[in-house]
């Protein structure tokens, strides 16, 4: 019964037996009770009016202070503050209802203090969606999670307490991230969660606390990622499509205007691509596109952006000086000739540097297009900067 009492008391916003804090709460029936757990305090056993009712909350009083008991009311003087509480009773059937509701919550619910202490774990009993987290109670986030992840959770708790309102976050977590968890008690692999955090008005273990509702959204998240991939990635080259690439170019231009970094736009066009399709067929042309995309992606850094912006055109946003970008373009021209293939393929490159005088990315693209025309005019597999 003690464990049941603790879980329900916490769920209704009252402090558990192990917490050293005074609470005074009203339920929806306007019944009030307060709870104080401390070695210096004793439990005052309320008189039970009916043998069919079970006391849900106990009245705690300081034996060193005057206590008055009248009509099932208790007045306690604690630190010069008067708390008046009417003892709340709940019939056994109602007790069972509350317990059933608490334990059958579809989502996993945590009560967490500001320092990261697990006060209570409720619901989330579907092993298809969640792992068994009952062992977490009274542990700290730092006891079971890697430091960086634990720090992230603490940050979100603090943000919620500061905002004093419901906050929603998404995060990924797997059984491998949680120490001492039983991996077989829940789904395998990395899971995606939506965390809904609400601040509690009362203290837990003398600290501010939040209710953290964790909903498993892995299936939804994977579908979203699939749709994003389909919306942003060219399926043939596995590079960004035109829309996504120019979105990245807008962001690069914004950052250039703000920070003034050296950024260049490289426009690549496959030489004689129409003749390749006419002579070898469109399947052969597709293989040429794929081989060129793989070559470029293998040589780019994480800070660079690559995309297919036309049938036989590719774009690269390359962070470097004009001289560095030209040297990179020349390396690409040389590398394409060394790729083993039954079809001799090459590409011409036009380079345009981002300039402070630019007002739109169209100006950058136009200069690269002019440089590409010069490369084509100079011969196949050439590069020029404008």
N, C-alpha and C positions, 0 to 999 in steps of 0.2 A: 504493500500500500504506500510505503514511503516514496518509492521510485515513481509510482503513478501520481502521487501528490506533487512531487517535484516537477514532473513534465507538464502537468496541467497548470500548475501555478505559474510556471514560466510562460506557457503559451498564452495565458490570460494577462500577462504583464506584471505578475508579482514575483518577488525575489524568492529563489529556492532556499532550501534549508541551509545550504552551505554558504550563502551570501551574507555579508555583514553590512546590511543596509536596511533602513526603515522604509516600508512601503505603505501607502494608504490608497486603496483603489475602490472604485465603485463598479459594480457589474450593471448589466442592462436592466436589472430589476431594482436598481438603486440601492442594492445591498453593499455594504462596505466592510472591508477587513484590512488589518495591517499585519505585517509579518516582519519579525526581526530575529535574525539568527546570530548568536554570539555566545562564547563560553560564559559570559557574565550575565546572561539572560536565561530565564527558564520558560518552558512552555506552560502556559496556563491552560489546563484541559477544560474546555467549555462543557457545560452541562448539556447533555443531549436530550431534547424535549421528547423525541420519539425514537423508539428502537429501530424504526424503518428509515431513519435519516442518518447520513454520514457527514461529519464535519469536514468541509473542504479546506478551510483555512483555520489555522490556530492563532489565537491571540497571544502575543508574547509580551511579558511585562518585566520591568526591572524590580527585583525584590527589595532593592534598597530605597525605592520611592513609594509614596503612598498609592495604594490601589483601591479603587471603589468598584463594586459590582452591583449594579442595579438594573433589573429588567433586561438581563442579557446584554447590557452595555458595559464596556470596560473603559475606564479613563486611565491613561498612563502618563506620568510626568517623565520625559526623557530630554535631558539637556535643555530644560526650561521651555520645552515645546510640548503642548498638549495635543495628543491624538485621541480622538474619540471614534471608536469603531463598533459597529453592530456585527456580531458574529454571523457569518454566512453559512448556511447549510444547503446541502444539495442532496436530493434523494438519490438513492443508489442507481436508479434508471437513468437519471440525468447525468450522473457521474460517468456511467458507461457510455452514454452518447458522446460526451465531450472527449473521452479517451479514444473512442472509435474514430471520431472526426480527426483528432490529432494524428493518430497512427496511420490513417488511411489517406493522408494527403498525397496526391499524385506526384508532386514535386518535392525535392529535398529542401528542407528548411533548417537553417542554422541560426542560433542566437550567438553573436560574436561580440566581444568587448572591443574597446578601442585599441587595446594592446594586442589583440588577436587571440584571445582565449575563447575556446569553444564552451559556451554555457549549456547549450542544449542542441540536440539533433532530432528532428522530427520528420515523419513522412518518408517519401522516396523509397518505398519498399519493393518496387518493381526491379528485379535483377536484370531485366532487359534494358533498363534505362540508367540505373544507378548502382554503385557499389555500396556495400554495407559500411556505413560510417559511424556506427554506434560507439566504437572504441575511441572516437575523437573527443568525447566529452571530457572537459577539464584539461585537455591538452592545449598547446598553443600552436598557431599557424607555423611558427618557427620550429616546432618539434617535429612536424611531419612533412613540410614542404621545403624545396630548395629556397635559399635565402632570397633570391631575386623574385621568385613567385610569391613568397610570403610577404615581401615588402610591397609588391603590387597590390595584394589584397588589403594590407594595412592602409595603403594610400587611398583606396576606394572607400574604405570604411570612414576614414577621416574626411574625405570629400563629402560623403553623405551626411555626416554629423555637422559639418560646416554649413552645408546647404540647408539642412533641417527639412528635407523633403525626400520623396521617393526618387531614387536614382537608378538608372538601368545601364548595365555594362555587359559586354560580351567577352568571353575568354575561353581558352582551350586548356584542357587538363586531361591527363591520362593516369591510369593506376600506377604506372611507373614513377609518377611525380610524387605520390603520397606514400610516405614510409610506413611500413607495417600493415598496409591495407592488403586484403585478400584479393588478388587479381581475378580469381574465379567467381567472386561474389557479384560481378557486374560485367558489362560489355568490354570487349578488348579494344585496343587502339586508342588513339587520341580522340577525345570527345569535345564537343563544342557546347558551351553553356551560355544561357542568358541569366545574368544575376540581377535580381530586383531587390534593392536595398532600401529599407525604411528605418529611420531613427526611432529608438525607444525613448519615451519621456522619462522613464525611471532608470536607476542605476542597476548594474549587475556586477557583483563582487566589488562594489565601490567605484565602478567605472561606467562611463557612457557606453552604450551598446547599440547594435543594429540587428534587425531581422534580415537575414540574407536568404532569399528564395532562389534556389538554383534550378533552372529548367533545362533539361537536355534538349538542345536544338540541333543536334548533329546532323540528322537527316535533312532538315531545312537548310542548314548551312552548306552542306555538300551540294544540294540542288542549286542554291544561290551561286556557289562557286562555279558550278558547271555552266550556268546561264551566263555568268560574267565572262567565263572563258570563251564561250560561243559568241558573245557580243564583242569581244575585244581582240580575239586571236584569229589570224588568217589560217584556215585549216590546212592549206597546202604547204606553206612555208613554216608554220608554227611560230610566226613572228607577229608583232602587233599589226592589226589592220589599219587602214587609212584613218578612220575616225579616231581610234585610240592613239595612234602615233601623233596626229596633229594636236590632240588634247595634251599630250606630253610636251609637245613643242611649245604650246601656249604657256605651260607651267615653266618650262626652261627659259622662255623669253621673259616671263615675269620675274623669275629669280635673277636673271641677267640684269634687268633694269634695276633691281633692288641692291644686288651685291657686286655687280660688275665683273663676274668671273669670265674667263675666256671660254667661249662656246662657239662651235662651228657646226654647220649643217652640211652633211655630205649627201648628194643626190646620185644614186647609182642607177645605170640603165644598161641592161644586157645588150651586147653588140649583136646585131643581125639576128635578133630573136625571131622575127617573122620567117626568115629563111630556114631557121632550125625547125620551126613548126611545119613549114611546107615540105621540107626535105625528109625529116625523120618522124613527123607526126606530133600530135599534141601531148601524148604521153611522154615522149622524149623531152619535149619542152618543159613539162612539169618536173621531170627529174633534174633538168638544168636549174630551174628555180629553187628546188630543194637543196641542191648541192651548194649553190651560191649562198643561200640563207644559212646553211650549216657552217660554211666557211666563215662568214661574217660574225655569226653569233659566238663562234669558238674564240675569236680574237678580240671581242669586245670586253670591256670592264663592267662592273656592276653599276657604275655611274653613267654609262652610255645607254642610249635607247636605239633600238633597231625595229624597223617596220617595213612591211610591204605596202606601198602607197599606190601601186598601179599594177597592170598586168605584168610588165617586165621592169618595173621601177621599185627601188628600195630607198629608204631614207635612214640616215644615222645622225643622231644628236651626239656630238663628240666633244667632251670637255678637254680642251688643250689650246695651246697657242696656234696661230695660223701655220707656223712652220711645223709644229708637231702634228697637226691635222693633215698637212700635205704629205709628210713622211708616212703617216699611217695609211693614207690612200695609196701611195706607191707600193707599200708592202702588200696590200690587198690585190693590186694589179699583178704583182709578181706571184703571189700565192695561188691565184686562180689558174694560172698556167701550169702549176705543178700538180693540180688535182687529177688523178687518173680517171679517164673517162673515154668512152667511145666517140663522144662528141666534143669537138674543140669549142670551148665557151670562154668568153671574156666579158668584161663590162667596162664602161667609161664612167668617170666620176667628175662631178662638178662640186666645188667647195665654196661655201659662203660663210663669212664670219659674222656673228651677231655684232651690230654696231649701235652705239648710243643714239645715233640719228634715226634709227628704225622706230617706226610707230606700230607696225604690224608684222606678223610673221610672213605675210604675203611678200613683203619686200625682200626678206631673207631668201624665200623660195625662188623668187624671180632672179636674183643674182646667181643662185646655184644653178638654175636652169640655163642661164647664159653661159656659165662656166662649163656646164655639161655639153652645150652645143660646140664650144671651142675644143673640148676633148674629142668629140666625135669628128670634128673637122680635121683635127691633127692626126687622126688615125685611131684604130681600135685599141682597146685596153690602155687608155691614157687617162690622166687626171689633170685638172686645171683648177685654179682658185680665182675668184673674182673679188 
